Every structure is written in C-alpha cells, then in structure tokens.
Amino acid sequence: MSLHAVLPARLSEEIARRKLWPVLPRRRIAPPAGPSVLALSFDLDYQADTDALPALTDLVDAAGAKMTLFAIGKLAQADPAAYADAHARGHEIANHTWSHPDNPVLNPDREFWHLSEDEMADEIARGQDALAAITGTRPVGFRTPHFKDAAPLRAALRRFPEIRYASSSLASRCPAPVPFVPEAAPRHGDQSLNFPAASPEADDLLMIPLTPCPGVRWSPFSSYLSIRRPANPAKGAGLHDLEKFETLWRRMLDEERARGFASVYFDPLDVMRDAETVAVFRRMLDHARDSGWHLTTLAEVERLWRPVAAP
C-alpha cells in the first residue's frame, strides 16, 4: 500500500506541497532485469539548441548512447533538418509543446500551468502534428514547459492515446522515485501527476520522474542548474563549475544505482558551448557507460519499466 493511501488527504497534500517525500519512507519497486537504465534527455528551448543539435547527435552516437529530444513544435518546424537527422539515427523526438508558454522568445506572456484544458490540448496537438510531419512518427512522450504540471494536464493528455509517458515530475516530489503510473483523477493541484495510482484501472500513462541533483532537492540533475551562463545572473542557474558538474554526475550515478534507474536532462546550448565543456560532457557519458549504465531514450525506459510500475 502506498504512503499516500494511508495518510489523511489534507496531510498528504501538505506533504506534497512542502516536498517532504525524501525524508519519509518511500515506495520500493524492484527494477526490471538487466543493467541500470539512464534516461538521457535534452530540452531544445531556443534556436541555439537547434544549432547545437548536429554536433550533439554526433557526440551521443560516438558515446554509444541514445537520447530523447524534447522539441518545441514551432522551433522544429522552422528548422527541421537536425531533428530529422537525429530521428533517422535512432534517437527519440518527444513533445515539448508547440510554443513553450513562458518561453521568453516564443511565448513570453503565458504560463503553461495557467492554461485551460483545451488550451493545453491545443499546445500538445500542434506539437504532435509538427513533429510527426518531420519524423513520420507521432511522439509517445511529453514534457511540460519548466516542469509545471497542473490539474487540467491529466485530462488534456487523455486526448492523445499515442502518448505513453510524461516526464515532468521531480523524483524528490514523488512517493515513487522511479517510473510509476500516476493517479487518474487530479486531486492535488499542480502536484496532480506526482502520486502513484492505487488502482490498476488507472489511465495508460507512465510518469518518468527526473532524478534530483545531489544536495539540491528542488532541481533535476541538469546543465541549467550547474553550468548555464545566463545573460543576467539568475537564481538557481549556473551554480557549479565544470569540475563540480562532473563530480556531482559521478555521485548521482553511484547514489541511484541501487534503484536501477536515473533520469537527467541537459540543454544542448550548455553542454556543446565550447571545446572544454564538450570534453567534460563526453567524459561524463563515457563514465556512465563504462560503469554499467545503459544510456537510452525515455521511450525505452517506458517499455522496460511499465511491467514493474503498474499498480
């Protein structure tokens, strides 16, 4: 029985709101047979990310890895060649909405979690259509802008039966820090997809949460947190130098190995920004591979974990 099932509703909601799951007993799920899997994903939010994609694809291929690219339909449609090439090489193209509400360039005046269900569905639908036109395949994965889920999202995603997973929750906010089937009925506001379902009748969606950076519970392991060079210094961005970035990567992999799962995301514009950073990032991928991790797409993680994650 999940912790959420035995707690009073108001207390459960308070725990979720305050993000205290890491200090409480958490659901244990035996991983699928085989090596530990590392879901390697990239968010392409700006033209600079698209510009960096060809070199990134070469690097990931050379490391013997596969990756998921969370693409914005509007950006990919305007410059499709790099996305089509990555797809042709066996990498996954997933949906990151049509215009990324709250993107300072594409859609600066809206917040995704303030959209209605119909508006969310429109962002998802236009993203699906644009990416399918490039790859010939409708995406099976979705990530919200800035990881901002909201109650209407669950209903909006039901309109797209081809979408098999979402990857928008942070593991430290979830009772289950590994892939899980989220509850079907949203009851917790912006935390509605963070709770595992108690019933096998739950909708056919898997949540693949993002692994936090060691020592920083409120952020996924990401290049934005660690090495972003913002035009204007921003709280929560660029906290580490490259040496610390690489050290935290090794620590994260060691800490998560027993679960058999980790999920990280990077921004191409960060990891491909200069020769020194590229060299560090390549060493990070090589270390993960050489220490026994299987670096793969979120779609493959969904396929491997679904049999053990069902309620």
ZADO-1210 file (C-alpha; in nm, 4 decimals, padded with zeros to 6 digits):
<atoms>
<atom x="00.0000" y="00.0000" z="00.0000" code="MET" pos="1"/>
<atom x="00.1362" y="00.3425" z="-00.0888" code="SER" pos="2"/>
<atom x="00.2073" y="00.6010" z="00.1795" code="LEU" pos="3"/>
<atom x="-00.0439" y="00.8324" z="00.0142" code="HIS" pos="4"/>
<atom x="-00.3178" y="00.5704" z="00.0583" code="ALA" pos="5"/>
<atom x="-00.2799" y="00.5572" z="00.4388" code="VAL" pos="6"/>
<atom x="-00.2403" y="00.9286" z="00.5081" code="LEU" pos="7"/>
<atom x="-00.5333" y="01.1652" z="00.5599" code="PRO" pos="8"/>
<atom x="-00.5952" y="01.3618" z="00.2411" code="ALA" pos="9"/>
<atom x="-00.5059" y="01.7023" z="00.3856" code="ARG" pos="10"/>
<atom x="-00.1827" y="01.5742" z="00.5389" code="LEU" pos="11"/>
<atom x="-00.0909" y="01.4039" z="00.2130" code="SER" pos="12"/>
<atom x="-00.1497" y="01.7260" z="00.0218" code="GLU" pos="13"/>
<atom x="00.0622" y="01.9196" z="00.2707" code="GLU" pos="14"/>
<atom x="00.3485" y="01.6744" z="00.2349" code="ILE" pos="15"/>
<atom x="00.3314" y="01.7094" z="-00.1423" code="ALA" pos="16"/>
<atom x="00.3174" y="02.0870" z="-00.1234" code="ARG" pos="17"/>
<atom x="00.6198" y="02.1038" z="00.1041" code="ARG" pos="18"/>
<atom x="00.8062" y="01.8380" z="-00.0931" code="LYS" pos="19"/>
<atom x="00.8985" y="01.6296" z="00.2117" code="LEU" pos="20"/>
<atom x="00.8875" y="01.2880" z="00.0471" code="TRP" pos="21"/>
<atom x="01.2656" y="01.2374" z="00.0662" code="PRO" pos="22"/>
<atom x="01.2576" y="01.2292" z="00.4485" code="VAL" pos="23"/>
<atom x="00.9682" y="00.9813" z="00.4668" code="LEU" pos="24"/>
<atom x="00.9503" y="00.6105" z="00.3782" code="PRO" pos="25"/>
<atom x="00.9189" y="00.5783" z="00.0015" code="ARG" pos="26"/>
<atom x="00.7691" y="00.3182" z="-00.2256" code="ARG" pos="27"/>
<atom x="01.0173" y="00.0464" z="-00.3245" code="ARG" pos="28"/>
<atom x="00.9858" y="-00.1064" z="-00.6709" code="ILE" pos="29"/>
<atom x="01.2169" y="-00.3821" z="-00.7898" code="ALA" pos="30"/>
<atom x="01.3757" y="-00.2725" z="-01.1191" code="PRO" pos="31"/>
<atom x="01.3359" y="-00.4778" z="-01.4372" code="PRO" pos="32"/>
<atom x="01.6030" y="-00.7334" z="-01.5146" code="ALA" pos="33"/>
<atom x="01.9131" y="-00.6055" z="-01.6889" code="GLY" pos="34"/>
<atom x="02.1534" y="-00.3153" z="-01.6421" code="PRO" pos="35"/>
<atom x="02.0580" y="00.0077" z="-01.4674" code="SER" pos="36"/>
<atom x="01.8981" y="00.2438" z="-01.7175" code="VAL" pos="37"/>
<atom x="01.9841" y="00.6115" z="-01.7514" code="LEU" pos="38"/>
<atom x="01.7236" y="00.8147" z="-01.9387" code="ALA" pos="39"/>
<atom x="01.9210" y="01.0758" z="-02.1305" code="LEU" pos="40"/>
<atom x="01.7107" y="01.3718" z="-02.2426" code="SER" pos="41"/>
<atom x="01.7634" y="01.7203" z="-02.3831" code="PHE" pos="42"/>
<atom x="01.5273" y="02.0183" z="-02.3904" code="ASP" pos="43"/>
<atom x="01.5573" y="02.2313" z="-02.7036" code="LEU" pos="44"/>
<atom x="01.4030" y="02.5609" z="-02.5974" code="ASP" pos="45"/>
<atom x="01.5939" y="02.8077" z="-02.8165" code="TYR" pos="46"/>
<atom x="01.7372" y="02.8345" z="-03.1663" code="GLN" pos="47"/>
<atom x="02.0828" y="02.7951" z="-03.0111" code="ALA" pos="48"/>
<atom x="01.9786" y="02.4451" z="-02.9003" code="ASP" pos="49"/>
<atom x="01.8773" y="02.3539" z="-03.2541" code="THR" pos="50"/>
<atom x="02.2056" y="02.4950" z="-03.3840" code="ASP" pos="51"/>
<atom x="02.3972" y="02.2719" z="-03.1404" code="ALA" pos="52"/>
<atom x="02.1964" y="01.9588" z="-03.2226" code="LEU" pos="53"/>
<atom x="02.4049" y="01.8194" z="-03.5137" code="PRO" pos="54"/>
<atom x="02.7239" y="01.8204" z="-03.3061" code="ALA" pos="55"/>
<atom x="02.5353" y="01.6814" z="-03.0050" code="LEU" pos="56"/>
<atom x="02.3971" y="01.3955" z="-03.2144" code="THR" pos="57"/>
<atom x="02.7473" y="01.3084" z="-03.3295" code="ASP" pos="58"/>
<atom x="02.8756" y="01.3126" z="-02.9708" code="LEU" pos="59"/>
<atom x="02.5962" y="01.0939" z="-02.8329" code="VAL" pos="60"/>
<atom x="02.6374" y="00.8488" z="-03.1204" code="ASP" pos="61"/>
<atom x="03.0119" y="00.8298" z="-03.0537" code="ALA" pos="62"/>
<atom x="02.9391" y="00.7508" z="-02.6878" code="ALA" pos="63"/>
<atom x="02.7230" y="00.4566" z="-02.7933" code="GLY" pos="64"/>
<atom x="02.4146" y="00.6124" z="-02.6349" code="ALA" pos="65"/>
<atom x="02.0606" y="00.7028" z="-02.7344" code="LYS" pos="66"/>
<atom x="01.8775" y="01.0180" z="-02.6284" code="MET" pos="67"/>
<atom x="01.5346" y="01.1777" z="-02.6159" code="THR" pos="68"/>
<atom x="01.4980" y="01.5263" z="-02.7616" code="LEU" pos="69"/>
<atom x="01.2104" y="01.7265" z="-02.6161" code="PHE" pos="70"/>
<atom x="01.1347" y="01.9500" z="-02.9116" code="ALA" pos="71"/>
<atom x="00.9150" y="02.2585" z="-02.9393" code="ILE" pos="72"/>
<atom x="00.6970" y="02.2183" z="-03.2463" code="GLY" pos="73"/>
<atom x="00.7331" y="02.5789" z="-03.3578" code="LYS" pos="74"/>
<atom x="01.1141" y="02.5706" z="-03.3462" code="LEU" pos="75"/>
<atom x="01.1461" y="02.2282" z="-03.5058" code="ALA" pos="76"/>
<atom x="00.9071" y="02.3190" z="-03.7864" code="GLN" pos="77"/>
<atom x="01.1141" y="02.6266" z="-03.8714" code="ALA" pos="78"/>
<atom x="01.4438" y="02.4334" z="-03.8863" code="ASP" pos="79"/>
<atom x="01.3651" y="02.0613" z="-03.9233" code="PRO" pos="80"/>
<atom x="01.6820" y="01.9103" z="-04.0720" code="ALA" pos="81"/>
<atom x="01.8711" y="01.8418" z="-03.7479" code="ALA" pos="82"/>
<atom x="01.5642" y="01.6827" z="-03.5859" code="TYR" pos="83"/>
<atom x="01.5004" y="01.4616" z="-03.8871" code="ALA" pos="84"/>
<atom x="01.8645" y="01.3506" z="-03.8872" code="ASP" pos="85"/>
<atom x="01.8614" y="01.2659" z="-03.5149" code="ALA" pos="86"/>
<atom x="01.5406" y="01.0662" z="-03.5608" code="HIS" pos="87"/>
<atom x="01.6907" y="00.8802" z="-03.8564" code="ALA" pos="88"/>
<atom x="01.9858" y="00.7798" z="-03.6363" code="ARG" pos="89"/>
<atom x="01.7561" y="00.6184" z="-03.3804" code="GLY" pos="90"/>
<atom x="01.7101" y="00.8969" z="-03.1271" code="HIS" pos="91"/>
<atom x="01.3672" y="00.9833" z="-02.9908" code="GLU" pos="92"/>
<atom x="01.1819" y="01.3063" z="-03.0687" code="ILE" pos="93"/>
<atom x="00.9305" y="01.3893" z="-02.7945" code="ALA" pos="94"/>
<atom x="00.6761" y="01.6672" z="-02.7484" code="ASN" pos="95"/>
<atom x="00.7649" y="01.9811" z="-02.5511" code="HIS" pos="96"/>
<atom x="00.4513" y="02.1712" z="-02.6664" code="THR" pos="97"/>
<atom x="00.4010" y="02.3874" z="-02.9725" code="TRP" pos="98"/>
<atom x="00.5211" y="02.7229" z="-02.8365" code="SER" pos="99"/>
<atom x="00.6522" y="02.6559" z="-02.4819" code="HIS" pos="100"/>
<atom x="00.4368" y="02.9028" z="-02.2860" code="PRO" pos="101"/>
<atom x="00.6593" y="03.1255" z="-02.0707" code="ASP" pos="102"/>
<atom x="00.9446" y="03.0946" z="-02.3204" code="ASN" pos="103"/>
<atom x="01.0895" y="03.4491" z="-02.3299" code="PRO" pos="104"/>
<atom x="01.1285" y="03.4339" z="-02.7095" code="VAL" pos="105"/>
<atom x="00.8419" y="03.2173" z="-02.8369" code="LEU" pos="106"/>
<atom x="00.5583" y="03.2801" z="-02.5915" code="ASN" pos="107"/>
<atom x="00.6617" y="03.5163" z="-02.3106" code="PRO" pos="108"/>
<atom x="00.3210" y="03.6249" z="-02.1876" code="ASP" pos="109"/>
<atom x="00.1679" y="03.2927" z="-02.0844" code="ARG" pos="110"/>
<atom x="00.2303" y="03.0242" z="-01.8216" code="GLU" pos="111"/>
<atom x="00.1572" y="02.6626" z="-01.9126" code="PHE" pos="112"/>
<atom x="00.0010" y="02.5826" z="-01.5773" code="TRP" pos="113"/>
<atom x="-00.2414" y="02.8744" z="-01.6168" code="HIS" pos="114"/>
<atom x="-00.3842" y="02.7330" z="-01.9416" code="LEU" pos="115"/>
<atom x="-00.7229" y="02.5669" z="-01.9582" code="SER" pos="116"/>
<atom x="-00.7558" y="02.2016" z="-02.0521" code="GLU" pos="117"/>
<atom x="-00.8477" y="02.2960" z="-02.4089" code="ASP" pos="118"/>
<atom x="-00.5515" y="02.5340" z="-02.4367" code="GLU" pos="119"/>
<atom x="-00.3145" y="02.2670" z="-02.3046" code="MET" pos="120"/>
<atom x="-00.4568" y="02.0167" z="-02.5510" code="ALA" pos="121"/>
<atom x="-00.4047" y="02.2629" z="-02.8351" code="ASP" pos="122"/>
<atom x="-00.0378" y="02.3117" z="-02.7398" code="GLU" pos="123"/>
<atom x="00.0096" y="01.9351" z="-02.7276" code="ILE" pos="124"/>
<atom x="-00.1796" y="01.8705" z="-03.0524" code="ALA" pos="125"/>
<atom x="00.0087" y="02.1295" z="-03.2546" code="ARG" pos="126"/>
<atom x="00.3369" y="01.9951" z="-03.1181" code="GLY" pos="127"/>
<atom x="00.2379" y="01.6388" z="-03.2106" code="GLN" pos="128"/>
<atom x="00.1435" y="01.7419" z="-03.5630" code="ASP" pos="129"/>
<atom x="00.4582" y="01.9457" z="-03.6258" code="ALA" pos="130"/>
<atom x="00.6948" y="01.6750" z="-03.5015" code="LEU" pos="131"/>
<atom x="00.5098" y="01.3971" z="-03.6845" code="ALA" pos="132"/>
<atom x="00.5459" y="01.5947" z="-04.0073" code="ALA" pos="133"/>
<atom x="00.9241" y="01.5954" z="-03.9585" code="ILE" pos="134"/>
<atom x="00.9795" y="01.2360" z="-03.8452" code="THR" pos="135"/>
<atom x="00.6776" y="01.0484" z="-03.9817" code="GLY" pos="136"/>
<atom x="00.6059" y="00.9276" z="-03.6262" code="THR" pos="137"/>
<atom x="00.3794" y="01.0792" z="-03.3633" code="ARG" pos="138"/>
<atom x="00.5688" y="01.1321" z="-03.0363" code="PRO" pos="139"/>
<atom x="00.4950" y="00.8957" z="-02.7494" code="VAL" pos="140"/>
<atom x="00.6390" y="01.1238" z="-02.4793" code="GLY" pos="141"/>
<atom x="00.5588" y="01.4670" z="-02.3366" code="PHE" pos="142"/>
<atom x="00.7293" y="01.7155" z="-02.1052" code="ARG" pos="143"/>
<atom x="00.5696" y="02.0348" z="-01.9779" code="THR" pos="144"/>
<atom x="00.7481" y="02.3706" z="-02.0015" code="PRO" pos="145"/>
<atom x="00.9596" y="02.4309" z="-01.6915" code="HIS" pos="146"/>
<atom x="00.8201" y="02.1072" z="-01.5416" code="PHE" pos="147"/>
<atom x="00.4999" y="02.2885" z="-01.4490" code="LYS" pos="148"/>
<atom x="00.2243" y="02.0300" z="-01.4372" code="ASP" pos="149"/>
<atom x="-00.1286" y="02.1358" z="-01.3493" code="ALA" pos="150"/>
<atom x="-00.4577" y="01.9613" z="-01.2805" code="ALA" pos="151"/>
<atom x="-00.6001" y="02.0032" z="-01.6352" code="PRO" pos="152"/>
<atom x="-00.2961" y="01.8327" z="-01.7891" code="LEU" pos="153"/>
<atom x="-00.4139" y="01.4820" z="-01.6970" code="ARG" pos="154"/>
<atom x="-00.7389" y="01.5278" z="-01.8890" code="ALA" pos="155"/>
<atom x="-00.5626" y="01.7011" z="-02.1783" code="ALA" pos="156"/>
<atom x="-00.3208" y="01.4102" z="-02.2202" code="LEU" pos="157"/>
<atom x="-00.6085" y="01.1630" z="-02.2380" code="ARG" pos="158"/>
<atom x="-00.6934" y="01.3118" z="-02.5767" code="ARG" pos="159"/>
<atom x="-00.3681" y="01.1705" z="-02.7155" code="PHE" pos="160"/>
<atom x="-00.3693" y="00.7926" z="-02.6689" code="PRO" pos="161"/>
<atom x="-00.0384" y="00.7642" z="-02.8539" code="GLU" pos="162"/>
<atom x="00.1382" y="00.9466" z="-02.5673" code="ILE" pos="163"/>
<atom x="00.2656" y="00.6683" z="-02.3432" code="ARG" pos="164"/>
<atom x="00.4632" y="00.8644" z="-02.0861" code="TYR" pos="165"/>
<atom x="00.5211" y="01.2073" z="-01.9347" code="ALA" pos="166"/>
<atom x="00.8485" y="01.3267" z="-01.7822" code="SER" pos="167"/>
<atom x="00.7712" y="01.6414" z="-01.5882" code="SER" pos="168"/>
<atom x="00.7845" y="01.5448" z="-01.2213" code="SER" pos="169"/>
<atom x="01.0882" y="01.5646" z="-00.9971" code="LEU" pos="170"/>
<atom x="01.1584" y="01.2389" z="-00.8121" code="ALA" pos="171"/>
<atom x="01.2018" y="01.4186" z="-00.4791" code="SER" pos="172"/>
<atom x="00.8387" y="01.5348" z="-00.5036" code="ARG" pos="173"/>
<atom x="00.7023" y="01.1850" z="-00.5661" code="CYS" pos="174"/>
<atom x="00.6342" y="00.8946" z="-00.3308" code="PRO" pos="175"/>
<atom x="00.7800" y="00.6765" z="-00.6067" code="ALA" pos="176"/>
<atom x="01.1271" y="00.7979" z="-00.7169" code="PRO" pos="177"/>
<atom x="01.1234" y="00.5606" z="-01.0158" code="VAL" pos="178"/>
<atom x="00.8765" y="00.5334" z="-01.3085" code="PRO" pos="179"/>
<atom x="00.5162" y="00.4923" z="-01.1917" code="PHE" pos="180"/>
<atom x="00.1592" y="00.5091" z="-01.3169" code="VAL" pos="181"/>
<atom x="00.0128" y="00.8378" z="-01.1869" code="PRO" pos="182"/>
<atom x="-00.3312" y="00.8590" z="-01.0368" code="GLU" pos="183"/>
<atom x="-00.6055" y="00.9170" z="-01.2906" code="ALA" pos="184"/>
<atom x="-00.8084" y="01.1787" z="-01.1032" code="ALA" pos="185"/>
<atom x="-00.6194" y="01.5003" z="-01.0242" code="PRO" pos="186"/>
<atom x="-00.6704" y="01.5916" z="-00.6606" code="ARG" pos="187"/>
<atom x="-00.3606" y="01.7851" z="-00.5725" code="HIS" pos="188"/>
<atom x="-00.3471" y="02.0950" z="-00.7898" code="GLY" pos="189"/>
<atom x="-00.0102" y="02.1418" z="-00.9537" code="ASP" pos="190"/>
<atom x="00.1112" y="01.8169" z="-00.7937" code="GLN" pos="191"/>
<atom x="-00.1602" y="01.6077" z="-00.9594" code="SER" pos="192"/>
<atom x="00.0761" y="01.3827" z="-01.1562" code="LEU" pos="193"/>
<atom x="00.3183" y="01.3222" z="-00.8688" code="ASN" pos="194"/>
<atom x="00.1208" y="01.0485" z="-00.6933" code="PHE" pos="195"/>
<atom x="00.1131" y="00.6818" z="-00.7978" code="PRO" pos="196"/>
<atom x="-00.2238" y="00.5283" z="-00.8747" code="ALA" pos="197"/>
<atom x="-00.3722" y="00.2845" z="-00.6279" code="ALA" pos="198"/>
<atom x="-00.5858" y="00.1057" z="-00.8857" code="SER" pos="199"/>
<atom x="-00.4996" y="-00.0995" z="-01.1953" code="PRO" pos="200"/>
<atom x="-00.7805" y="00.0864" z="-01.3730" code="GLU" pos="201"/>
<atom x="-00.5596" y="00.3948" z="-01.3939" code="ALA" pos="202"/>
<atom x="-00.5131" y="00.5567" z="-01.7327" code="ASP" pos="203"/>
<atom x="-00.2397" y="00.4170" z="-01.9554" code="ASP" pos="204"/>
<atom x="00.0283" y="00.6783" z="-01.8809" code="LEU" pos="205"/>
<atom x="00.3646" y="00.6315" z="-01.7155" code="LEU" pos="206"/>
<atom x="00.5349" y="00.9130" z="-01.5275" code="MET" pos="207"/>
<atom x="00.9140" y="00.9004" z="-01.5606" code="ILE" pos="208"/>
<atom x="01.0416" y="01.1402" z="-01.2939" code="PRO" pos="209"/>
<atom x="01.3667" y="01.3325" z="-01.3123" code="LEU" pos="210"/>
<atom x="01.6465" y="01.2495" z="-01.0707" code="THR" pos="211"/>
<atom x="01.7485" y="01.5408" z="-00.8455" code="PRO" pos="212"/>
<atom x="02.0982" y="01.6796" z="-00.8367" code="CYS" pos="213"/>
<atom x="02.2783" y="01.5580" z="-00.5198" code="PRO" pos="214"/>
<atom x="02.2381" y="01.8137" z="-00.2471" code="GLY" pos="215"/>
<atom x="01.9821" y="02.0179" z="-00.4457" code="VAL" pos="216"/>
<atom x="01.6442" y="01.8543" z="-00.3850" code="ARG" pos="217"/>
<atom x="01.4470" y="02.1181" z="-00.5742" code="TRP" pos="218"/>
<atom x="01.6183" y="02.0736" z="-00.9111" code="SER" pos="219"/>
<atom x="01.6740" y="01.7876" z="-01.1538" code="PRO" pos="220"/>
<atom x="02.0287" y="01.6981" z="-01.2449" code="PHE" pos="221"/>
<atom x="02.0682" y="01.9397" z="-01.5343" code="SER" pos="222"/>
<atom x="02.3091" y="02.1636" z="-01.7168" code="SER" pos="223"/>
<atom x="02.0875" y="02.4643" z="-01.6422" code="TYR" pos="224"/>
<atom x="02.1341" y="02.4203" z="-01.2683" code="LEU" pos="225"/>
<atom x="02.5048" y="02.3542" z="-01.2895" code="SER" pos="226"/>
<atom x="02.6771" y="02.5280" z="-01.5793" code="ILE" pos="227"/>
<atom x="02.4358" y="02.7694" z="-01.7515" code="ARG" pos="228"/>
<atom x="02.5884" y="03.1075" z="-01.8277" code="ARG" pos="229"/>
<atom x="02.2847" y="03.3368" z="-01.8162" code="PRO" pos="230"/>
<atom x="02.2978" y="03.6784" z="-01.9776" code="ALA" pos="231"/>
<atom x="02.1812" y="03.8139" z="-01.6438" code="ASN" pos="232"/>
<atom x="02.2730" y="03.6191" z="-01.3282" code="PRO" pos="233"/>
<atom x="01.9668" y="03.4165" z="-01.2267" code="ALA" pos="234"/>
<atom x="01.8927" y="03.2423" z="-00.9009" code="LYS" pos="235"/>
<atom x="01.9168" y="02.8680" z="-00.9430" code="GLY" pos="236"/>
<atom x="02.1260" y="02.8746" z="-01.2612" code="ALA" pos="237"/>
<atom x="02.4968" y="02.8138" z="-01.3142" code="GLY" pos="238"/>
<atom x="02.5756" y="02.7052" z="-00.9588" code="LEU" pos="239"/>
<atom x="02.8808" y="02.4927" z="-01.0387" code="HIS" pos="240"/>
<atom x="03.1981" y="02.4902" z="-01.2414" code="ASP" pos="241"/>
<atom x="03.2770" y="02.2057" z="-01.4800" code="LEU" pos="242"/>
<atom x="03.4801" y="02.0119" z="-01.2241" code="GLU" pos="243"/>
<atom x="03.1910" y="02.0141" z="-00.9766" code="LYS" pos="244"/>
<atom x="02.9457" y="01.9263" z="-01.2558" code="PHE" pos="245"/>
<atom x="03.1441" y="01.6130" z="-01.3357" code="GLU" pos="246"/>
<atom x="03.1888" y="01.5230" z="-00.9681" code="THR" pos="247"/>
<atom x="02.8149" y="01.5524" z="-00.8982" code="LEU" pos="248"/>
<atom x="02.7415" y="01.3369" z="-01.2037" code="TRP" pos="249"/>
<atom x="02.9515" y="01.0519" z="-01.0664" code="ARG" pos="250"/>
<atom x="02.7956" y="01.0908" z="-00.7220" code="ARG" pos="251"/>
<atom x="02.4429" y="01.0891" z="-00.8629" code="MET" pos="252"/>
<atom x="02.5072" y="00.7721" z="-01.0611" code="LEU" pos="253"/>
<atom x="02.6534" y="00.5981" z="-00.7552" code="ASP" pos="254"/>
<atom x="02.3585" y="00.7000" z="-00.5371" code="GLU" pos="255"/>
<atom x="02.0918" y="00.5912" z="-00.7859" code="GLU" pos="256"/>
<atom x="02.2448" y="00.2615" z="-00.8987" code="ARG" pos="257"/>
<atom x="02.0557" y="00.0535" z="-00.6404" code="ALA" pos="258"/>
<atom x="01.7249" y="00.1730" z="-00.7864" code="ARG" pos="259"/>
<atom x="01.8287" y="00.0671" z="-01.1354" code="GLY" pos="260"/>
<atom x="01.7086" y="00.3980" z="-01.2763" code="PHE" pos="261"/>
<atom x="01.8073" y="00.7604" z="-01.3212" code="ALA" pos="262"/>
<atom x="01.6730" y="01.0343" z="-01.5482" code="SER" pos="263"/>
<atom x="01.8559" y="01.3552" z="-01.6374" code="VAL" pos="264"/>
<atom x="01.8166" y="01.6420" z="-01.8784" code="TYR" pos="265"/>
<atom x="02.0535" y="01.8847" z="-02.0407" code="PHE" pos="266"/>
<atom x="02.0289" y="02.1826" z="-02.2733" code="ASP" pos="267"/>
<atom x="02.2328" y="02.1467" z="-02.5934" code="PRO" pos="268"/>
<atom x="02.3380" y="02.5114" z="-02.5806" code="LEU" pos="269"/>
<atom x="02.5062" y="02.4432" z="-02.2434" code="ASP" pos="270"/>
<atom x="02.6869" y="02.1144" z="-02.2989" code="VAL" pos="271"/>
<atom x="02.8044" y="02.1988" z="-02.6523" code="MET" pos="272"/>
<atom x="02.9057" y="02.5605" z="-02.5847" code="ARG" pos="273"/>
<atom x="03.2856" y="02.5225" z="-02.6152" code="ASP" pos="274"/>
<atom x="03.5578" y="02.2576" z="-02.6522" code="ALA" pos="275"/>
<atom x="03.6287" y="02.2309" z="-02.2790" code="GLU" pos="276"/>
<atom x="03.2636" y="02.1708" z="-02.1914" code="THR" pos="277"/>
<atom x="03.2204" y="01.9211" z="-02.4745" code="VAL" pos="278"/>
<atom x="03.5202" y="01.7248" z="-02.3474" code="ALA" pos="279"/>
<atom x="03.3806" y="01.7151" z="-01.9929" code="VAL" pos="280"/>
<atom x="03.0371" y="01.6096" z="-02.1134" code="PHE" pos="281"/>
<atom x="03.1842" y="01.3332" z="-02.3282" code="ARG" pos="282"/>
<atom x="03.3774" y="01.2045" z="-02.0247" code="ARG" pos="283"/>
<atom x="03.0529" y="01.2044" z="-01.8247" code="MET" pos="284"/>
<atom x="02.8754" y="00.9926" z="-02.0845" code="LEU" pos="285"/>
<atom x="03.1714" y="00.7584" z="-02.1153" code="ASP" pos="286"/>
<atom x="03.1894" y="00.7171" z="-01.7371" code="HIS" pos="287"/>
<atom x="02.8202" y="00.6286" z="-01.7152" code="ALA" pos="288"/>
<atom x="02.8524" y="00.3725" z="-01.9929" code="ARG" pos="289"/>
<atom x="03.1780" y="00.2242" z="-01.8612" code="ASP" pos="290"/>
<atom x="03.0338" y="00.1900" z="-01.5086" code="SER" pos="291"/>
<atom x="02.7485" y="-00.0246" z="-01.6367" code="GLY" pos="292"/>
<atom x="02.4649" y="00.2182" z="-01.7067" code="TRP" pos="293"/>
<atom x="02.2551" y="00.1741" z="-02.0214" code="HIS" pos="294"/>
<atom x="02.2121" y="00.5257" z="-02.1678" code="LEU" pos="295"/>
<atom x="01.8877" y="00.5275" z="-02.3560" code="THR" pos="296"/>
<atom x="01.5662" y="00.7044" z="-02.4513" code="THR" pos="297"/>
<atom x="01.2697" y="00.7678" z="-02.2298" code="LEU" pos="298"/>
<atom x="01.0598" y="00.5624" z="-02.4708" code="ALA" pos="299"/>
<atom x="01.2768" y="00.2588" z="-02.3961" code="GLU" pos="300"/>
<atom x="01.2577" y="00.3304" z="-02.0227" code="VAL" pos="301"/>
<atom x="00.8777" y="00.3325" z="-02.0560" code="GLU" pos="302"/>
<atom x="00.8848" y="-00.0040" z="-02.2302" code="ARG" pos="303"/>
<atom x="01.1204" y="-00.1617" z="-01.9743" code="LEU" pos="304"/>
<atom x="00.9619" y="-00.0208" z="-01.6590" code="TRP" pos="305"/>
<atom x="00.5909" y="-00.0420" z="-01.7369" code="ARG" pos="306"/>
<atom x="00.5566" y="-00.4095" z="-01.6337" code="PRO" pos="307"/>
<atom x="00.7003" y="-00.3417" z="-01.2867" code="VAL" pos="308"/>
<atom x="00.5478" y="00.0048" z="-01.2387" code="ALA" pos="309"/>
<atom x="00.1798" y="-00.0891" z="-01.2837" code="ALA" pos="310"/>
<atom x="-00.0214" y="-00.0531" z="-00.9606" code="PRO" pos="311"/>
</atoms>
